[in-house]
Amino acid sequence: MLAASAGDGGVLVREHDEPEVEPGGLLVRMAACGICGSDVEKVFGRYGRPSMRLGHEPAGTVEAVGPGTRGFEVGDRVFTHHHVPCYDCRLCSRGHETLCPRYSESNLDPCGLAEVYSVPEWNVSRGGVLRLADSTTFEEAALIEPLACCLRAWSRMPAREGDTAAIFGAGATGLMHAMIALSRGFSRVVCADTNRFRLGRAEEIGAAVVDASDPGRVGLVRELAGGGADVAVVAAGSMGALSDAADSVREGGHVMMFGVPQPGARISADMGAVYSREATLHTSYAASDRDTREALALIESSAMDVAGLVTHRYGLADSAEAFEHARGGGSAVKIVITGKA
């Protein structure tokens, strides 16, 4: 079977032995798997998290059920979470499930960007596999994990109806953040990016937009947000965007560092202003299977229409080209790798 991996400064698609199903586990034939910005960083940048496997947004069809596996049958349409925490350790008990030591130890074999992947018993038994409704497409299911990451970030910040939000970065997750803010009754949502195509998508969903290359961008964001944003989300790994976000919030505002910074990245910000405005900086890494269940419920109920974020599709054999496309951005928002489930 084919599987994709990072190597030689790009993506390698090679023949790989088909994994075996373990007791309590599942084999899933991949139907759709999104390319995440962190995947692009693993290939072309300097990703700072433990796992270097590609593809953590997969959905597909159960092909084999391991001995002792309960609750699933061959032919079930499923989304699979690549990491699942223990929910028993000190970190889990304090709401930091994604920092659980077992979280990064659990994974799909060989990865989500494979024709077939194995889901371990740990993931299956702890809620890491979600059955899909017939009305939910595999493409929609491939957006469960990024939406779940966004939802987890919002759960870490206080926000209320009528607030204003500034989103720095209008890629797939940036647009999801804008959609979440609008769905929660925010009075104004502003998206800043240098990509005109993506800003056009932001306007389509109801956000005001600012060209992030404009020297006066911070002033424009503050003006459009009614004198400053209550919440600013940085949906990019740029430290410049984080600095802009810190300058864009109003008194008592909250800044969420959502995008993945490179190891060693440093921020330059007016900390005097941050201090005097009592602005709070939050971070949020990844999502747990609890967040994915919330994301799936929003998608299945049509409360969150994420399907329109998919702009391009590539077959697994063309993954190298797909990653180059994702790296360049251009007229792309969300790129999905498709399989044959």
N, C-alpha and C positions, 0 to 999 in steps of 0.2 A: 504494500500500500504506500501512498505518498504521504509525507509529512514535511512541514516547513520548520526551519530553524535559522537562528542568526549565525552568520559566519562569513569571513572574508570581506567584511565591510558591506554586506548586503544580506539578502535572504536566500537560503539554499533550500530547494525542494528536491528531496531525494526519496528513494525507496527505503522503507522501514518495515521491520518485522511487525506484523499485526499483534497488538498486545493481547494477553490472555485475560479472561475475566476471573477475578479473584472471589473467594467465598464472601458473600455479602455485598459484592460489587456489581457493576454493570459494564457492558460494552455498548457504546453509542456511536452510530454512524452520523457524522457531522453533516448538517444541512446548511447551516449558516453560522458564520463567526465574524464579528466585527473586528476591525483593526483599531486598537486603542492608541492614543498618543504615547502611552508608556511602551507599547510594542515598538513603535517607531524609534523611541529613545534607546531601547535595547539593541536595535540594529545599527542605528546611525549615531547615537549619542553616548552618554555616560549615565546609564540608569543606576539609581542608588538603592534599589530594593533587592532582596535575596534571589528571587526566582528570575531566571533568564529565559524561561520557556515562552514561546509565542502563542497567543490565542487564548484569552481567558473570558471570552464572551460567546461561547458556543451553544448551539441548540441543535437537536437532531432526533433520531429515532433509535429507541433501544433495540439493539441487535442480539444481545445475549444477556441472560440473567444468571448470576453466580449462585452456587449452592447456598441455601439459607437466606438469600435475598428476599425481602418481603416488600409488598406494596407496588411492585412494578412487573410488567409483562413485556415480552417481545412485541414490538410494534408501537409501544407508548411513545408519544411525542413529548420531549422533555427539554428543559433548560438545565444545564449543570453548572454549579458553582465550583470554581477551581480550588478555592481555599475555604475551609470550615474550621472555626475555633472550637475549643473544648467547652466553653461556658462554665467552667468550674474554677479556673485559676484566679489569682488576684486581679490581673488585668481585665479579664472578662467580667468579673463581679463589679468592676468600676466603670464599665461601659467602653472599654478599650479592646473589644473583641478582635479587631484586626491586628492588634499587637501581640496577641496570644502566641506563644512559641509553637503551638500545634497548627496555627493558621497557615504559616508559610511552609510547614512541613508537608501538609496535605496538598496534593496536586493531581492533575490529570496526566495520564501516560499514553503517548509521549507528550502531548500538548493538545490544545483545542484546535490548532491548525493542522489537522490530520484527517485522513479519510475516516478512520475509526479511532476512538480513544477509550481508554479504560478509566472508569470512575471507581475509586477505592471504597471499601466498606465504610471507612471513617466518614466520608462525605455523604454516602447514601443514608447511613443510619442517623446522621445528625441534621437532616433536613436540607442537604446541599443539592438535591435533585428535585425540580419542580415539574409536575405534569402540566402540560399546556392544554388549554381549551381548543376545540377544533376550530374556533373562530380566530385564534391567534396564529399569525403566520410565523414561520421560522425567522424571517427578517425582523419582525417585531420582537421576537424572543431574544435575538442577538443584541437588542438594545436594553434588555432588562438590567444587566450588570452595570453599564455606565449610568443608567438612571438611578439605580440603587446607590451608587457612589454619591451622586448628587443629593439624594434624599438624606443620606447619612450626614453629609455636610450641613444641611439645613437643620437637622435635629440637634446640632451642636451649637446653634446660635439662637438667641431670642429674636423673634420677629412677630409682627402683628399686622392685621389688616390695615391698609392705608399707608404703610411704610413705603419707602422708596429704595430701589436697588440699582447698583451699578455693576455690570458684569464686564470684566476685562478678558477678552477672548471670546470670539463668536464661532468657535468650532462646535462640534456636536454637543459636548457637555456644557459649553457656554450657553448654547441655545436652550438646552434642557434646564439650566439654572434660571434663565429668563422665563421659560414656560412655568416653572414651579412658582416663581415670584408672582407672575400674573394670575395663576390659578389660586393663589392664596390671598388675592385681593389687594396686592400692592398697587398704590396709586400711580406710580411712575417706575418704569424700568428702562435703563439706559445700557446699551451695549457698545463697547469700544473695541475696535479691531482695525488692522491695516488692510484687510482683505475686503474689497468692495462687494464681491459675490456673497460672502458670509454676512456682511452688514445688510445686504438686501434681504437675506433670509430672516434676519433679526427684525427688520421692519415688517415683514409679512406676518410675523407672529404677534406684532403689536408693541415692539420696543422702539424707543428713540435710539438714534445711533450717532456715534462720534468716530471720526477718523483718528485712530491712535497715533498716526504720524504727525498730526497737527500739533505744533508747539504749545498751543493754548488748550490742549485736550482736557486737562484737569479742570480748568475753569468752565469749559463747556459741559463737562459731566456734572459738575456741581450745579450749574445753572439749570440744566435739564432735569436734574433730580430735586429741584426746588430748594436750592441752597445747600446741598450736600446730601449724600446717600445715607440712609440708616444702615444699610448692609451693602458691602462691596465684596464681590466674589472674584478671585483671580483664577480664571480657568485656563491658565497658561503657566509655563515654567519660568517665565520672564521675571527677573528681579526688578526690572524697570516698571513692569505692570504692577507689581506688589507695592512699589513705592508710590505710584500714581494712585493706587487704591487707598493707601493710607492717607494721602492728601485729599481724597475725594469724599471721605465720610464726614458727616456732621458730628456735633458734640454727642458723646455717648454712642457713637456708631460702632459697627462691627466689621472687621475685615477677615475674610476666609481665604486662606492659602490652600486652594484646591488643586491647582496644576502641580506637576512633579518637577521640582527644581533639581538641577544637577548637583552631585556631591560637591561640597565646598563653596556653593553659591552664597554670596553675601548680599545683604540689603543695605542700601543707602537711603535713609529716610530722615525727615525732620522729626526727631524724637521729642523735641520740645513741644511741637504742635500735637503729636500723638498723645503725649502726657497731659497737656493742658485741656485737650478735648475728651479725655478719658476714653479714647478709642481702644478697642480690644481686638487683639489678633488671635485668630483661631486657625487650626490646621485640621485636616481630615484625610486619613489614608484609607482608600479602598472601601469595601462594604462587606457586611456579613450576610449570611443566608437569610437573616431576619429582614434586612433591608431589601433583599431581592424579592422576598414575598410581597412586601409593600409595593415594589415597583411593578411586579406582575399584576397585582390587583388593579393598579391604576391603568395599566395598558389594556387589560381585559375588559375593564369597565368603560373604556374610551375616555376616561377622565384626563388622560395624557396621550395626545396623538403624536407619537414619535416616528411613525412610519415615514413621514415626509422628510426626515433628516437623512435618509439613505439616498445618496446621489449617484453612487457608482458600485458596480458589482464585478468581481473577478472570480474565475475558477481557481481552485487550489493550485493547479499547475502554474498559474500566472501570478503567484503570490509575490514574486520579486518585483514585477511590474507594478502590482498594487501598492507595495510599500514605497516604491519610488514616487508614485502618484500621491500617496498620503504625505510623504515627506515634503513635496513641493506645494501642497495645499491647492492653490489655484481655485478652480471652480468645484472643489469637492468639499463636502461637509462630513458625511459618514460613508466610509468604504467598507463593504461587506464581502467576505470570501464565501463563496457558495460551494456546497458539496452535493452529493447525490444520496439523500436519505429516503 
